[in-house]
Structure formats: structure tokens, C-alpha cells
Amino acid sequence: MPEHAVQALQHAVRIRIVAATLAQLLVTLGLLTMVPALLALGLGNHQLWQRLGLTTAAIWTVGLLLLRLPGVDLRRIDLQWNEALAVTGLAFLLAGVTMVWPLETAGIGTLGALLEAVSAVTTTGLTVLRDLESADPALLFLRGWMQWYGGSASRC
């Protein structure tokens, strides 16, 4: 590994900077979650709609609270390499974990929902869902939507 790369990773991670950056991502994730929530409402899947709506509210609440951290100017965040790595890993983890409860509406357990969520966000394509041809369209859209934004994030 080149010396300058090693030096870039030797700086301490500034927790407030990581938290503020994650807060911005959480607010965006909340907006992204509203799309399948509205579709679920339109398709009459009220359980998925309610869970996605509550998940969105929780994501926004945490994101907006973290945005209010003192001592961080969001316009002047200069992310270090080690912080960028931490944010990337945590963003994929949070994006997956936040969708576990909504995905449980598919009739799969918590562990299965976690696999579905992480698989969708990381675009690996693994699934524990059975009989996809007859699965709820709102649920299939949610999983496809997560694959889209997870795949888009991995290309950035």
C-alpha cells in the first residue's frame, strides 16, 4: 500500500463528522423509503404502508437529531479517507437494518428479513422469498427499489 494511503488511514475518526454525514444519508434514506411506502398504500398493502411510514418517521427523527450535533458545519465537512470508509460501511448496514421490520410483512422471520434487506441493498440478489410470482407487488417493488438505490450508491 502506498505510504500516503497508509498515512490517510492513521488519522483518528472524528465521530461527529461521521455522525453528521450519516445523518444526511439517513434523511435521504427516509425520502427513498417514502416511494415504496406510497406505492404500498396505493396497492392496498396497509401493513407494509404502516411499517414503511413508521420506519421513515424513525429514520428522519434520528437523521434530523444527528444533524443538530453541535460543532459540525455541514457546509464545511472535509471527510477523511478513514471516515469515508466508516460512513460507507455504516450506511450499507443502516440501510439494510432499517428495512428488516417492513420486510417481515412477507411472512419471513427477522433473520430472513435481514438477509433480504442486506441482499437487496448490496445487490447480491440472494432471496429467501418463495413463490415470487405470487408475491405482493408492493413488497417486490420495495426489494427492487432497495437494489436500485444500493447499486447506485455502490457506483458512487
Backbone as JSON Lines, residues from 0, in Angstrom:
{"i":0,"aa":"M","n":[0.85,-1.16,0.0],"ca":[0.0,0.0,0.0],"c":[0.9,1.24,0.0]}
{"i":1,"aa":"P","n":[0.6,2.23,-0.82],"ca":[1.42,3.44,-0.86],"c":[1.43,4.15,0.5]}
{"i":2,"aa":"E","n":[2.53,4.8,0.79],"ca":[2.73,5.47,2.07],"c":[1.65,6.52,2.35]}
{"i":3,"aa":"H","n":[1.26,7.31,1.32],"ca":[0.26,8.35,1.56],"c":[-1.1,7.74,1.9]}
{"i":4,"aa":"A","n":[-1.4,6.56,1.37],"ca":[-2.65,5.89,1.71],"c":[-2.65,5.41,3.15]}
{"i":5,"aa":"V","n":[-1.53,4.89,3.59],"ca":[-1.4,4.43,4.97],"c":[-1.54,5.62,5.92]}
{"i":6,"aa":"Q","n":[-0.89,6.73,5.59],"ca":[-0.97,7.92,6.44],"c":[-2.4,8.45,6.51]}
{"i":7,"aa":"A","n":[-3.14,8.38,5.41],"ca":[-4.51,8.87,5.4],"c":[-5.4,8.06,6.32]}
{"i":8,"aa":"L","n":[-5.09,6.8,6.52],"ca":[-5.89,5.95,7.39],"c":[-5.46,5.99,8.85]}
{"i":9,"aa":"Q","n":[-4.35,6.65,9.14],"ca":[-3.84,6.69,10.51],"c":[-4.44,7.82,11.35]}
{"i":10,"aa":"H","n":[-5.22,8.7,10.74],"ca":[-5.86,9.78,11.48],"c":[-7.02,9.23,12.29]}
{"i":11,"aa":"A","n":[-7.3,9.85,13.4],"ca":[-8.44,9.44,14.21],"c":[-9.74,9.78,13.49]}
{"i":12,"aa":"V","n":[-10.7,8.91,13.6],"ca":[-12.02,9.17,13.04],"c":[-12.72,10.18,13.93]}
{"i":13,"aa":"R","n":[-13.24,11.23,13.33],"ca":[-13.99,12.24,14.07],"c":[-15.46,11.8,14.1]}
{"i":14,"aa":"I","n":[-15.89,11.32,15.25],"ca":[-17.21,10.72,15.42],"c":[-18.32,11.7,15.0]}
{"i":15,"aa":"R","n":[-18.19,12.96,15.34],"ca":[-19.22,13.94,14.98],"c":[-19.33,14.11,13.47]}
{"i":16,"aa":"I","n":[-18.21,14.06,12.78],"ca":[-18.23,14.19,11.32],"c":[-18.9,12.96,10.7]}
{"i":17,"aa":"V","n":[-18.56,11.78,11.2],"ca":[-19.18,10.55,10.71],"c":[-20.69,10.58,10.99]}
{"i":18,"aa":"A","n":[-21.07,10.99,12.2],"ca":[-22.48,11.05,12.56],"c":[-23.24,12.06,11.71]}
{"i":19,"aa":"A","n":[-22.64,13.22,11.45],"ca":[-23.31,14.24,10.63],"c":[-23.45,13.77,9.19]}
{"i":20,"aa":"T","n":[-22.45,13.1,8.68],"ca":[-22.53,12.57,7.31],"c":[-23.6,11.48,7.23]}
{"i":21,"aa":"L","n":[-23.62,10.59,8.22],"ca":[-24.66,9.57,8.27],"c":[-26.05,10.19,8.41]}
{"i":22,"aa":"A","n":[-26.14,11.29,9.14],"ca":[-27.42,11.97,9.3],"c":[-27.96,12.43,7.95]}
{"i":23,"aa":"Q","n":[-27.09,13.0,7.13],"ca":[-27.51,13.42,5.79],"c":[-27.99,12.21,4.98]}
{"i":24,"aa":"L","n":[-27.29,11.1,5.11],"ca":[-27.69,9.89,4.39],"c":[-29.0,9.33,4.92]}
{"i":25,"aa":"L","n":[-29.24,9.43,6.22],"ca":[-30.49,8.94,6.8],"c":[-31.68,9.76,6.31]}
{"i":26,"aa":"V","n":[-31.51,11.07,6.21],"ca":[-32.59,11.9,5.69],"c":[-32.9,11.49,4.24]}
{"i":27,"aa":"T","n":[-31.87,11.24,3.47],"ca":[-32.06,10.79,2.09],"c":[-32.72,9.42,2.06]}
{"i":28,"aa":"L","n":[-32.29,8.52,2.94],"ca":[-32.89,7.19,3.01],"c":[-34.38,7.28,3.37]}
{"i":29,"aa":"G","n":[-34.72,8.22,4.23],"ca":[-36.13,8.43,4.56],"c":[-36.93,8.84,3.34]}
{"i":30,"aa":"L","n":[-36.37,9.73,2.53],"ca":[-37.05,10.13,1.3],"c":[-37.2,8.94,0.35]}
{"i":31,"aa":"L","n":[-36.15,8.15,0.24],"ca":[-36.2,6.98,-0.64],"c":[-37.22,5.96,-0.14]}
{"i":32,"aa":"T","n":[-37.42,5.87,1.14],"ca":[-38.36,4.91,1.71],"c":[-39.8,5.32,1.46]}
{"i":33,"aa":"M","n":[-40.04,6.6,1.26],"ca":[-41.4,7.06,1.01],"c":[-41.95,6.57,-0.33]}
{"i":34,"aa":"V","n":[-41.1,6.33,-1.31],"ca":[-41.57,5.88,-2.62],"c":[-42.27,4.52,-2.51]}
{"i":35,"aa":"P","n":[-41.63,3.48,-1.97],"ca":[-42.36,2.21,-1.84],"c":[-43.5,2.28,-0.82]}
{"i":36,"aa":"A","n":[-43.4,3.19,0.15],"ca":[-44.49,3.34,1.11],"c":[-45.75,3.84,0.4]}
{"i":37,"aa":"L","n":[-45.6,4.85,-0.44],"ca":[-46.74,5.38,-1.17],"c":[-47.3,4.35,-2.16]}
{"i":38,"aa":"L","n":[-46.4,3.58,-2.77],"ca":[-46.86,2.52,-3.67],"c":[-47.64,1.46,-2.9]}
{"i":39,"aa":"A","n":[-47.15,1.09,-1.72],"ca":[-47.86,0.1,-0.89],"c":[-49.25,0.62,-0.52]}
{"i":40,"aa":"L","n":[-49.35,1.89,-0.2],"ca":[-50.64,2.49,0.11],"c":[-51.56,2.42,-1.11]}
{"i":41,"aa":"G","n":[-51.02,2.78,-2.26],"ca":[-51.81,2.75,-3.49],"c":[-52.25,1.36,-3.89]}
{"i":42,"aa":"L","n":[-51.45,0.35,-3.57],"ca":[-51.8,-1.03,-3.92],"c":[-52.6,-1.72,-2.83]}
{"i":43,"aa":"G","n":[-52.87,-1.02,-1.74],"ca":[-53.71,-1.56,-0.69],"c":[-53.01,-2.44,0.33]}
{"i":44,"aa":"N","n":[-51.7,-2.44,0.36],"ca":[-50.97,-3.21,1.37],"c":[-50.75,-2.29,2.57]}
{"i":45,"aa":"H","n":[-51.75,-2.25,3.44],"ca":[-51.72,-1.29,4.55],"c":[-50.7,-1.64,5.61]}
{"i":46,"aa":"Q","n":[-50.44,-2.93,5.81],"ca":[-49.44,-3.31,6.8],"c":[-48.06,-2.82,6.36]}
{"i":47,"aa":"L","n":[-47.7,-3.04,5.09],"ca":[-46.41,-2.57,4.59],"c":[-46.37,-1.05,4.6]}
{"i":48,"aa":"W","n":[-47.47,-0.4,4.22],"ca":[-47.54,1.06,4.24],"c":[-47.27,1.6,5.64]}
{"i":49,"aa":"Q","n":[-47.93,1.01,6.65],"ca":[-47.75,1.49,8.01],"c":[-46.32,1.28,8.49]}
{"i":50,"aa":"R","n":[-45.77,0.12,8.22],"ca":[-44.41,-0.15,8.67],"c":[-43.39,0.74,7.96]}
{"i":51,"aa":"L","n":[-43.56,0.95,6.67],"ca":[-42.65,1.84,5.95],"c":[-42.82,3.29,6.41]}
{"i":52,"aa":"G","n":[-44.04,3.69,6.69],"ca":[-44.29,5.04,7.19],"c":[-43.64,5.27,8.55]}
{"i":53,"aa":"L","n":[-43.8,4.31,9.46],"ca":[-43.17,4.43,10.78],"c":[-41.65,4.35,10.68]}
{"i":54,"aa":"T","n":[-41.17,3.5,9.79],"ca":[-39.72,3.41,9.59],"c":[-39.17,4.73,9.06]}
{"i":55,"aa":"T","n":[-39.89,5.33,8.12],"ca":[-39.47,6.63,7.58],"c":[-39.43,7.68,8.68]}
{"i":56,"aa":"A","n":[-40.46,7.7,9.52],"ca":[-40.5,8.68,10.62],"c":[-39.32,8.47,11.57]}
{"i":57,"aa":"A","n":[-39.02,7.22,11.87],"ca":[-37.89,6.94,12.76],"c":[-36.57,7.34,12.13]}
{"i":58,"aa":"I","n":[-36.4,7.03,10.85],"ca":[-35.16,7.39,10.13],"c":[-34.99,8.9,10.12]}
{"i":59,"aa":"W","n":[-36.06,9.62,9.79],"ca":[-35.97,11.08,9.76],"c":[-35.69,11.65,11.14]}
{"i":60,"aa":"T","n":[-36.33,11.12,12.16],"ca":[-36.11,11.62,13.51],"c":[-34.64,11.49,13.91]}
{"i":61,"aa":"V","n":[-34.09,10.3,13.72],"ca":[-32.68,10.09,14.07],"c":[-31.78,10.98,13.2]}
{"i":62,"aa":"G","n":[-32.06,11.02,11.9],"ca":[-31.25,11.84,11.0],"c":[-31.28,13.31,11.36]}
{"i":63,"aa":"L","n":[-32.47,13.83,11.63],"ca":[-32.59,15.25,11.96],"c":[-31.97,15.57,13.32]}
{"i":64,"aa":"L","n":[-32.07,14.65,14.26],"ca":[-31.4,14.87,15.56],"c":[-29.88,14.89,15.39]}
{"i":65,"aa":"L","n":[-29.37,13.97,14.59],"ca":[-27.91,13.94,14.36],"c":[-27.43,15.17,13.6]}
{"i":66,"aa":"L","n":[-28.29,15.72,12.75],"ca":[-27.91,16.94,12.02],"c":[-27.74,18.14,12.93]}
{"i":67,"aa":"R","n":[-28.31,18.06,14.11],"ca":[-28.24,19.17,15.06],"c":[-27.05,19.07,16.0]}
{"i":68,"aa":"L","n":[-26.16,18.13,15.74],"ca":[-24.98,17.99,16.59],"c":[-24.19,19.3,16.63]}
{"i":69,"aa":"P","n":[-23.82,19.73,17.81],"ca":[-23.04,20.98,17.89],"c":[-21.61,20.76,17.38]}
{"i":70,"aa":"G","n":[-21.06,21.82,16.86],"ca":[-19.66,21.78,16.45],"c":[-19.41,21.22,15.06]}
{"i":71,"aa":"V","n":[-20.47,20.99,14.28],"ca":[-20.29,20.45,12.94],"c":[-20.98,21.39,11.96]}
{"i":72,"aa":"D","n":[-20.21,21.96,11.05],"ca":[-20.76,22.79,10.0],"c":[-20.92,21.91,8.75]}
{"i":73,"aa":"L","n":[-22.16,21.57,8.43],"ca":[-22.41,20.65,7.33],"c":[-21.91,21.16,5.98]}
{"i":74,"aa":"R","n":[-21.77,22.45,5.86],"ca":[-21.28,23.01,4.59],"c":[-19.77,22.87,4.46]}
{"i":75,"aa":"R","n":[-19.09,22.57,5.56],"ca":[-17.63,22.54,5.55],"c":[-17.06,21.19,6.0]}
{"i":76,"aa":"I","n":[-17.8,20.13,5.79],"ca":[-17.3,18.82,6.18],"c":[-16.25,18.38,5.17]}
{"i":77,"aa":"D","n":[-15.07,18.11,5.68],"ca":[-13.98,17.58,4.86],"c":[-13.71,16.16,5.36]}
{"i":78,"aa":"L","n":[-14.31,15.21,4.69],"ca":[-14.24,13.82,5.13],"c":[-12.86,13.23,4.86]}
{"i":79,"aa":"Q","n":[-12.29,12.63,5.89],"ca":[-11.02,11.92,5.74],"c":[-11.31,10.54,5.14]}
{"i":80,"aa":"W","n":[-10.28,9.89,4.6],"ca":[-10.46,8.57,3.98],"c":[-11.0,7.56,4.98]}
{"i":81,"aa":"N","n":[-10.46,7.54,6.18],"ca":[-10.93,6.57,7.17],"c":[-12.38,6.83,7.56]}
{"i":82,"aa":"E","n":[-12.78,8.1,7.58],"ca":[-14.17,8.43,7.88],"c":[-15.08,8.03,6.74]}
{"i":83,"aa":"A","n":[-14.62,8.22,5.53],"ca":[-15.41,7.8,4.36],"c":[-15.63,6.29,4.36]}
{"i":84,"aa":"L","n":[-14.61,5.53,4.75],"ca":[-14.77,4.08,4.84],"c":[-15.78,3.72,5.93]}
{"i":85,"aa":"A","n":[-15.7,4.4,7.06],"ca":[-16.65,4.13,8.15],"c":[-18.07,4.48,7.73]}
{"i":86,"aa":"V","n":[-18.25,5.62,7.09],"ca":[-19.58,6.04,6.64],"c":[-20.14,5.05,5.62]}
{"i":87,"aa":"T","n":[-19.32,4.6,4.69],"ca":[-19.78,3.67,3.67],"c":[-20.26,2.36,4.29]}
{"i":88,"aa":"G","n":[-19.45,1.8,5.16],"ca":[-19.85,0.55,5.82],"c":[-21.1,0.72,6.66]}
{"i":89,"aa":"L","n":[-21.15,1.78,7.44],"ca":[-22.31,2.02,8.29],"c":[-23.57,2.34,7.48]}
{"i":90,"aa":"A","n":[-23.41,3.02,6.36],"ca":[-24.57,3.35,5.52],"c":[-25.22,2.09,4.96]}
{"i":91,"aa":"F","n":[-24.42,1.15,4.47],"ca":[-24.99,-0.09,3.97],"c":[-25.63,-0.89,5.1]}
{"i":92,"aa":"L","n":[-25.01,-0.9,6.26],"ca":[-25.56,-1.61,7.41],"c":[-26.89,-0.99,7.83]}
{"i":93,"aa":"L","n":[-26.92,0.34,7.97],"ca":[-28.15,1.02,8.39],"c":[-29.27,0.87,7.36]}
{"i":94,"aa":"A","n":[-28.93,0.95,6.08],"ca":[-29.94,0.81,5.03],"c":[-30.57,-0.57,5.08]}
{"i":95,"aa":"G","n":[-29.79,-1.58,5.39],"ca":[-30.33,-2.93,5.49],"c":[-31.14,-3.13,6.76]}
{"i":96,"aa":"V","n":[-30.59,-2.72,7.89],"ca":[-31.24,-2.95,9.18],"c":[-32.57,-2.21,9.27]}
{"i":97,"aa":"T","n":[-32.65,-1.02,8.73],"ca":[-33.89,-0.25,8.83],"c":[-35.04,-0.88,8.06]}
{"i":98,"aa":"M","n":[-34.75,-1.74,7.11],"ca":[-35.81,-2.34,6.3],"c":[-36.24,-3.73,6.79]}
{"i":99,"aa":"V","n":[-35.65,-4.2,7.89],"ca":[-35.99,-5.53,8.4],"c":[-37.47,-5.59,8.8]}
{"i":100,"aa":"W","n":[-37.91,-4.68,9.62],"ca":[-39.29,-4.7,10.1],"c":[-40.3,-4.62,8.95]}
{"i":101,"aa":"P","n":[-40.15,-3.7,7.98],"ca":[-41.09,-3.72,6.86],"c":[-41.05,-5.03,6.05]}
{"i":102,"aa":"L","n":[-39.88,-5.6,5.86],"ca":[-39.79,-6.82,5.08],"c":[-40.38,-8.03,5.79]}
{"i":103,"aa":"E","n":[-40.53,-7.97,7.09],"ca":[-41.16,-9.06,7.82],"c":[-42.62,-9.25,7.42]}
{"i":104,"aa":"T","n":[-43.22,-8.26,6.75],"ca":[-44.6,-8.41,6.28],"c":[-44.71,-9.49,5.21]}
{"i":105,"aa":"A","n":[-43.59,-9.94,4.67],"ca":[-43.6,-11.01,3.67],"c":[-43.81,-12.37,4.31]}
{"i":106,"aa":"G","n":[-43.9,-12.41,5.64],"ca":[-44.1,-13.67,6.33],"c":[-42.81,-14.41,6.63]}
{"i":107,"aa":"I","n":[-41.7,-13.71,6.52],"ca":[-40.41,-14.32,6.85],"c":[-39.98,-13.79,8.21]}
{"i":108,"aa":"G","n":[-39.16,-14.53,8.9],"ca":[-38.7,-14.11,10.22],"c":[-37.71,-12.96,10.14]}
{"i":109,"aa":"T","n":[-37.26,-12.55,11.3],"ca":[-36.34,-11.42,11.4],"c":[-35.03,-11.71,10.67]}
{"i":110,"aa":"L","n":[-34.49,-12.9,10.85],"ca":[-33.24,-13.25,10.18],"c":[-33.41,-13.29,8.66]}
{"i":111,"aa":"G","n":[-34.52,-13.85,8.2],"ca":[-34.8,-13.87,6.76],"c":[-34.97,-12.46,6.2]}
{"i":112,"aa":"A","n":[-35.66,-11.61,6.96],"ca":[-35.84,-10.22,6.53],"c":[-34.51,-9.47,6.49]}
{"i":113,"aa":"L","n":[-33.63,-9.78,7.44],"ca":[-32.3,-9.16,7.43],"c":[-31.52,-9.6,6.2]}
{"i":114,"aa":"L","n":[-31.59,-10.89,5.88],"ca":[-30.92,-11.38,4.67],"c":[-31.48,-10.69,3.43]}
{"i":115,"aa":"E","n":[-32.8,-10.58,3.35],"ca":[-33.43,-9.91,2.2],"c":[-32.97,-8.47,2.09]}
{"i":116,"aa":"A","n":[-32.95,-7.76,3.21],"ca":[-32.6,-6.34,3.19],"c":[-31.14,-6.14,2.8]}
{"i":117,"aa":"V","n":[-30.25,-6.89,3.44],"ca":[-28.83,-6.73,3.13],"c":[-28.54,-7.19,1.7]}
{"i":118,"aa":"S","n":[-29.19,-8.26,1.28],"ca":[-29.02,-8.75,-0.08],"c":[-29.49,-7.71,-1.09]}
{"i":119,"aa":"A","n":[-30.61,-7.06,-0.78],"ca":[-31.14,-6.05,-1.7],"c":[-30.21,-4.84,-1.77]}
{"i":120,"aa":"V","n":[-29.82,-4.32,-0.62],"ca":[-29.01,-3.1,-0.6],"c":[-27.63,-3.33,-1.2]}
{"i":121,"aa":"T","n":[-27.08,-4.52,-1.0],"ca":[-25.75,-4.81,-1.55],"c":[-25.83,-5.4,-2.95]}
{"i":122,"aa":"T","n":[-27.03,-5.56,-3.46],"ca":[-27.32,-6.07,-4.81],"c":[-26.72,-7.44,-5.08]}
{"i":123,"aa":"T","n":[-26.71,-8.31,-4.07],"ca":[-26.19,-9.66,-4.29],"c":[-27.23,-10.55,-4.96]}
{"i":124,"aa":"G","n":[-28.51,-10.24,-4.78],"ca":[-29.56,-10.99,-5.46],"c":[-30.05,-12.23,-4.72]}
{"i":125,"aa":"L","n":[-29.52,-12.52,-3.55],"ca":[-30.0,-13.67,-2.79],"c":[-31.39,-13.38,-2.24]}
{"i":126,"aa":"T","n":[-32.2,-14.41,-2.08],"ca":[-33.53,-14.22,-1.53],"c":[-33.97,-15.44,-0.74]}
{"i":127,"aa":"V","n":[-34.79,-15.21,0.26],"ca":[-35.44,-16.3,0.98],"c":[-36.93,-16.32,0.68]}
{"i":128,"aa":"L","n":[-37.37,-15.4,-0.16],"ca":[-38.78,-15.36,-0.54],"c":[-39.1,-16.54,-1.45]}
{"i":129,"aa":"R","n":[-40.25,-17.12,-1.22],"ca":[-40.69,-18.25,-2.05],"c":[-41.87,-17.82,-2.9]}
{"i":130,"aa":"D","n":[-42.01,-18.49,-4.02],"ca":[-43.13,-18.24,-4.91],"c":[-43.24,-16.75,-5.28]}
{"i":131,"aa":"L","n":[-42.17,-16.24,-5.87],"ca":[-42.11,-14.82,-6.21],"c":[-43.19,-14.39,-7.19]}
{"i":132,"aa":"E","n":[-43.67,-15.33,-8.0],"ca":[-44.7,-14.98,-9.0],"c":[-45.99,-14.51,-8.32]}
{"i":133,"aa":"S","n":[-46.27,-15.02,-7.13],"ca":[-47.49,-14.63,-6.44],"c":[-47.23,-13.69,-5.26]}
{"i":134,"aa":"A","n":[-46.01,-13.22,-5.13],"ca":[-45.67,-12.3,-4.02],"c":[-46.35,-10.96,-4.23]}
{"i":135,"aa":"D","n":[-46.55,-10.26,-3.14],"ca":[-47.18,-8.95,-3.18],"c":[-46.34,-7.99,-4.03]}
{"i":136,"aa":"P","n":[-46.96,-7.33,-5.0],"ca":[-46.2,-6.41,-5.87],"c":[-45.53,-5.27,-5.11]}
{"i":137,"aa":"A","n":[-46.15,-4.78,-4.05],"ca":[-45.55,-3.69,-3.27],"c":[-44.27,-4.16,-2.59]}
{"i":138,"aa":"L","n":[-44.28,-5.4,-2.11],"ca":[-43.1,-5.97,-1.47],"c":[-41.99,-6.2,-2.49]}
{"i":139,"aa":"L","n":[-42.34,-6.69,-3.66],"ca":[-41.34,-6.89,-4.72],"c":[-40.76,-5.55,-5.17]}
{"i":140,"aa":"F","n":[-41.62,-4.53,-5.24],"ca":[-41.11,-3.21,-5.6],"c":[-40.15,-2.69,-4.55]}
{"i":141,"aa":"L","n":[-40.5,-2.89,-3.27],"ca":[-39.62,-2.44,-2.19],"c":[-38.24,-3.07,-2.34]}
{"i":142,"aa":"R","n":[-38.19,-4.37,-2.57],"ca":[-36.91,-5.05,-2.7],"c":[-36.15,-4.56,-3.94]}
{"i":143,"aa":"G","n":[-36.84,-4.41,-5.05],"ca":[-36.2,-3.88,-6.26],"c":[-35.71,-2.46,-6.07]}
{"i":144,"aa":"W","n":[-36.5,-1.65,-5.36],"ca":[-36.12,-0.26,-5.07],"c":[-34.86,-0.21,-4.23]}
{"i":145,"aa":"M","n":[-34.77,-1.11,-3.24],"ca":[-33.59,-1.16,-2.4],"c":[-32.37,-1.59,-3.22]}
{"i":146,"aa":"Q","n":[-32.57,-2.51,-4.17],"ca":[-31.47,-2.9,-5.05],"c":[-31.02,-1.72,-5.89]}
{"i":147,"aa":"W","n":[-31.98,-0.92,-6.35],"ca":[-31.63,0.22,-7.19],"c":[-30.81,1.23,-6.41]}
{"i":148,"aa":"Y","n":[-31.28,1.64,-5.22],"ca":[-30.51,2.67,-4.51],"c":[-29.24,2.1,-3.9]}
{"i":149,"aa":"G","n":[-29.22,0.85,-3.55],"ca":[-27.98,0.24,-3.07],"c":[-26.95,0.11,-4.18]}
{"i":150,"aa":"G","n":[-27.41,-0.28,-5.37],"ca":[-26.5,-0.38,-6.52],"c":[-26.01,0.98,-6.98]}
{"i":151,"aa":"S","n":[-26.9,1.99,-6.88],"ca":[-26.49,3.35,-7.25],"c":[-25.45,3.88,-6.3]}
{"i":152,"aa":"A","n":[-25.61,3.57,-5.0],"ca":[-24.64,4.04,-4.01],"c":[-23.28,3.36,-4.2]}
{"i":153,"aa":"S","n":[-23.29,2.11,-4.59],"ca":[-22.03,1.4,-4.73],"c":[-21.24,1.87,-5.96]}
{"i":154,"aa":"R","n":[-21.91,2.55,-6.88],"ca":[-21.21,3.08,-8.06],"c":[-20.63,4.47,-7.82]}
{"i":155,"aa":"C","n":[-21.02,5.1,-6.71],"ca":[-20.53,6.46,-6.41],"c":[-19.1,6.45,-5.94]}
